[in-house]
Amino acid sequence: MRDEETGSWWQQVTGEAIYGPLKGQRLRSVIHDELTFGLWKQEKPAGRVLRPDEAILRAGKYAPENWEERMTKVPVATSQKLDAALSPRDLIVGLKINGVAVAYPFEAVLKQSPILDDVGGVPIFIVAGDDQKSVRAFERSVDGRTLEFFRQPGAVPLRLADAETASDWDFTGKAIGGQLKGKQLKKIPVLNDYWFDWKTYNPNTTVYQLGNR
C-alpha cells in the first residue's frame, strides 16, 4: 500500500512502512473479522455495505471474481524454509500473542472446532462458524478463571458451553444463558492466510497439529 501524503509504501500484513519518508513506522492494528456475508448479515442485519467505486469499476481495475483461483497458478516466492507438512498455499488461521505465533491449518480448525490452546501464556480457543468458513478466536478466561469450552452437538446456530458453569455461548463470544449470562469473552485477532505468507512474516511460528502442537 502507498499513502498519498508521503508516498511511503506499507506492508499489508504487518502495517510497517518499508520504503519512503515514514520507513520504520508501524500502523496500529485493529480488531477485525473475516466472515462470509451471510453470517455477518445474520449478526448485523442493519449493517451497511461498501459499494464499489463506479469509476474504478468501469475502468476494470478491481480484481476479477476468480482472482484467488488465478493466484494458485502464480509461483510462490519466500525467503523462509517452509514446513513440509503444509503446502505453500495451504490456508491457515494465524494468531500471535506476546510474541508467540501459531499457525492453525484451516482443515484442522474445521475438524476439531473448538480448538483449545495456550499461546504466549494466554489460554485461548479457536472456533469455526456454522458456514465452515468464518473463524474467530477468544481468550477463554472470565474474571480470572480459565474455562474449557466444547461445542453443543446439533445446535443451530452454533452454541458453545463451558465445562465449569455449563453456560451457553454464541459465536460472538457472549454468554447468552446460564450462570455467566451477559459475560463477553475478549476477542483475539486472527489472520486467514496462506501458509507461505504467514511463515514469511512469522519465521518462528509453530504449526498446530490435531490434538497437540
Backbone torsions as a table, in degrees:
resi	resn	phi	psi	omega
1	MET	NA	148.9	177.2
2	ARG	-126.6	134.3	176.8
3	ASP	-90.5	144.4	-176.1
4	GLU	-72.3	-27.8	-173.8
5	GLU	-72.8	-39.3	-176.2
6	THR	-121.0	-12.8	-177.8
7	GLY	77.9	9.2	179.5
8	SER	-70.9	149.8	178.0
9	TRP	-103.7	138.0	-174.1
10	TRP	-123.1	140.2	177.5
11	GLN	-82.2	129.0	-170.5
12	GLN	-72.7	-23.1	-179.2
13	VAL	-85.2	-47.0	-176.1
14	THR	-89.5	-20.3	-176.5
15	GLY	74.3	17.3	-178.5
16	GLU	-96.7	138.3	175.0
17	ALA	-75.9	122.4	-174.8
18	ILE	-108.6	-6.2	180.0
19	TYR	-158.6	141.6	175.8
20	GLY	106.6	-175.0	-175.7
21	PRO	-56.4	-29.0	-177.3
22	LEU	-98.9	14.8	-178.7
23	LYS	-51.0	132.3	179.9
24	GLY	96.8	-20.0	176.1
25	GLN	-73.1	153.5	-178.4
26	ARG	-133.2	131.4	177.8
27	LEU	-74.1	147.9	178.9
28	ARG	-81.1	125.3	179.8
29	SER	-73.1	147.1	177.0
30	VAL	-121.8	152.5	178.0
31	ILE	-62.4	133.9	179.6
32	HIS	-146.4	164.0	177.3
33	ASP	-121.6	146.5	168.1
34	GLU	-114.8	97.1	-175.3
35	LEU	-120.5	157.5	168.8
36	THR	-69.5	153.8	-178.8
37	PHE	-61.2	-38.3	-178.4
38	GLY	-60.8	-44.3	-179.4
39	LEU	-69.4	-41.7	178.4
40	TRP	-60.5	-41.2	-178.4
41	LYS	-66.0	-34.3	176.7
42	GLN	-63.6	-41.0	-178.3
43	GLU	-78.4	-31.8	-176.2
44	LYS	-128.0	70.2	-176.2
45	PRO	-59.7	-24.3	179.1
46	ALA	-100.1	12.2	-177.9
47	GLY	-65.9	150.8	180.0
48	ARG	-98.9	147.7	-177.9
49	VAL	-113.9	129.6	179.1
50	LEU	-71.3	124.8	179.2
51	ARG	-83.4	150.7	174.8
52	PRO	-64.3	149.7	174.3
53	ASP	-73.3	119.9	-174.2
54	GLU	-59.4	-38.9	-178.7
55	ALA	-65.1	-43.3	179.2
56	ILE	-68.4	-37.1	179.2
57	LEU	-62.8	-46.3	179.8
58	ARG	-63.5	-33.7	-178.7
59	ALA	-78.9	-5.8	179.0
60	GLY	68.5	31.1	-175.7
61	LYS	-92.9	-6.9	175.4
62	TYR	-77.5	152.4	177.1
63	ALA	-63.5	141.2	179.1
64	PRO	-67.0	161.5	-177.7
65	GLU	-61.6	-29.6	-179.1
66	ASN	-95.0	26.6	-176.4
67	TRP	-56.8	-47.0	-177.4
68	GLU	-63.9	-38.5	178.2
69	GLU	-63.0	-41.1	179.4
70	ARG	-67.0	-36.0	-177.7
71	MET	-66.4	-24.7	179.5
72	THR	-64.2	-18.5	-179.2
73	LYS	-94.4	-4.6	-179.7
74	VAL	-86.0	131.8	-179.3
75	PRO	-58.3	144.5	178.9
76	VAL	-89.4	132.7	177.7
77	ALA	-125.7	120.6	177.5
78	THR	-151.8	149.3	179.3
79	SER	-87.5	-4.1	-176.1
80	GLN	-95.7	148.7	173.7
81	LYS	-80.8	121.9	-174.4
82	LEU	-89.7	145.7	176.8
83	ASP	-62.6	128.6	-176.2
84	ALA	-67.4	-15.9	-178.6
85	ALA	-73.2	-16.9	-178.4
86	LEU	-124.2	144.1	173.4
87	SER	-80.7	152.9	-176.0
88	PRO	-51.8	-38.2	-176.8
89	ARG	-100.8	16.3	171.2
90	ASP	-62.4	138.3	178.7
91	LEU	-81.1	135.5	177.9
92	ILE	-130.5	160.5	170.5
93	VAL	-108.5	113.5	-175.7
94	GLY	-105.6	141.6	172.7
95	LEU	-144.1	154.2	-176.8
96	LYS	-139.3	124.0	-178.8
97	ILE	-132.9	128.2	178.5
98	ASN	51.8	38.6	177.0
99	GLY	82.3	-1.4	179.8
100	VAL	-102.1	122.0	-177.8
101	ALA	-108.9	139.1	178.6
102	VAL	-135.4	136.3	175.3
103	ALA	-107.3	123.7	178.3
104	TYR	-106.9	110.1	178.3
105	PRO	-52.8	134.2	-175.1
106	PHE	-57.1	-38.9	-180.0
107	GLU	-63.6	-35.5	178.4
108	ALA	-67.8	-37.6	178.1
109	VAL	-62.1	-43.9	-179.3
110	LEU	-65.8	-38.1	-176.6
111	LYS	-73.8	-35.7	-170.9
112	GLN	-109.5	-1.5	-174.4
113	SER	-48.5	126.5	-0.6
114	PRO	-84.2	148.0	173.6
115	ILE	-95.5	123.5	176.1
116	LEU	-98.2	134.9	-175.8
117	ASP	-154.4	171.8	171.6
118	ASP	-127.5	122.3	-177.3
119	VAL	-127.1	123.3	179.8
120	GLY	58.5	31.8	179.9
121	GLY	81.9	7.5	-178.7
122	VAL	-114.7	123.8	176.3
123	PRO	-73.3	127.0	-175.0
124	ILE	-136.2	168.6	165.7
125	PHE	-144.2	151.2	178.3
126	ILE	-117.9	136.1	-177.3
127	VAL	-138.3	141.2	176.7
128	ALA	-95.0	145.6	-179.8
129	GLY	-77.8	176.5	179.6
130	ASP	-59.0	-29.8	-177.9
131	ASP	-76.5	-7.1	180.0
132	GLN	62.1	23.1	177.9
133	LYS	-131.0	-34.5	-179.3
134	SER	-87.3	138.4	-177.5
135	VAL	-134.3	138.7	174.2
136	ARG	-132.1	158.3	176.5
137	ALA	-131.9	146.1	-178.3
138	PHE	-140.3	154.2	165.8
139	GLU	-72.7	136.6	-177.5
140	ARG	-103.3	44.9	176.5
141	SER	-123.6	138.0	176.8
142	VAL	-132.3	120.8	-179.9
143	ASP	52.7	41.8	177.1
144	GLY	80.3	3.9	-178.4
145	ARG	-109.6	126.1	179.3
146	THR	-81.9	131.8	-176.9
147	LEU	-111.8	151.4	174.7
148	GLU	-106.5	122.0	-175.8
149	PHE	-106.0	146.9	172.3
150	PHE	-142.1	158.9	-178.5
151	ARG	-86.5	135.5	178.6
152	GLN	-78.7	117.8	-176.1
153	PRO	-58.1	132.7	174.3
154	GLY	75.8	-0.1	-178.7
155	ALA	-75.5	124.9	176.6
156	VAL	-133.8	119.9	0.7
157	PRO	-68.8	172.1	-176.0
158	LEU	-51.4	135.2	173.9
159	ARG	-134.9	139.0	175.6
160	LEU	-113.6	161.1	174.2
161	ALA	-137.9	147.8	174.3
162	ASP	-99.8	142.8	-175.3
163	ALA	-69.2	-23.9	-174.1
164	GLU	-78.7	-37.0	-176.5
165	THR	-125.8	-6.9	-177.7
166	ALA	60.8	24.4	175.8
167	SER	-71.3	152.8	178.9
168	ASP	-94.7	137.2	-178.3
169	TRP	-129.8	144.8	177.7
170	ASP	-103.8	-176.5	-174.5
171	PHE	-70.7	-12.5	176.8
172	THR	-86.2	-4.2	-178.7
173	GLY	85.6	18.9	-179.0
174	LYS	-108.1	138.0	175.9
175	ALA	-78.8	120.8	-176.4
176	ILE	-108.5	2.1	178.0
177	GLY	-168.8	155.7	178.3
178	GLY	96.1	-170.1	-175.8
179	GLN	-58.0	-34.5	-176.3
180	LEU	-98.8	16.6	-178.1
181	LYS	-50.1	131.6	179.8
182	GLY	96.6	-16.8	178.6
183	LYS	-72.1	147.3	-179.5
184	GLN	-123.8	123.9	176.6
185	LEU	-73.5	148.2	178.0
186	LYS	-77.2	126.1	-179.0
187	LYS	-79.3	143.7	178.2
188	ILE	-112.3	131.6	178.8
189	PRO	-62.6	134.7	174.5
190	VAL	-127.1	156.3	178.5
191	LEU	-127.3	119.2	172.1
192	ASN	-80.2	117.6	-169.7
193	ASP	-147.8	165.4	169.3
194	TYR	-76.1	147.6	-179.7
195	TRP	-57.1	-45.6	-176.1
196	PHE	-63.6	-34.6	-178.5
197	ASP	-71.8	-45.7	178.6
198	TRP	-59.9	-42.8	-179.0
199	LYS	-64.3	-35.7	-179.6
200	THR	-60.1	-43.1	-175.9
201	TYR	-96.2	-5.7	175.9
202	ASN	-136.4	69.2	-172.4
203	PRO	-60.9	-23.7	-178.8
204	ASN	-98.1	15.3	-179.1
205	THR	-63.0	149.5	169.4
206	THR	-101.3	164.8	-179.6
207	VAL	-117.5	126.1	179.2
208	TYR	-74.6	139.3	173.8
209	GLN	-121.6	148.5	-176.6
210	LEU	-49.3	121.9	177.1
211	GLY	93.8	-27.8	178.8
212	ASN	-161.7	177.2	-178.4
213	ARG	-134.9	NA	NA
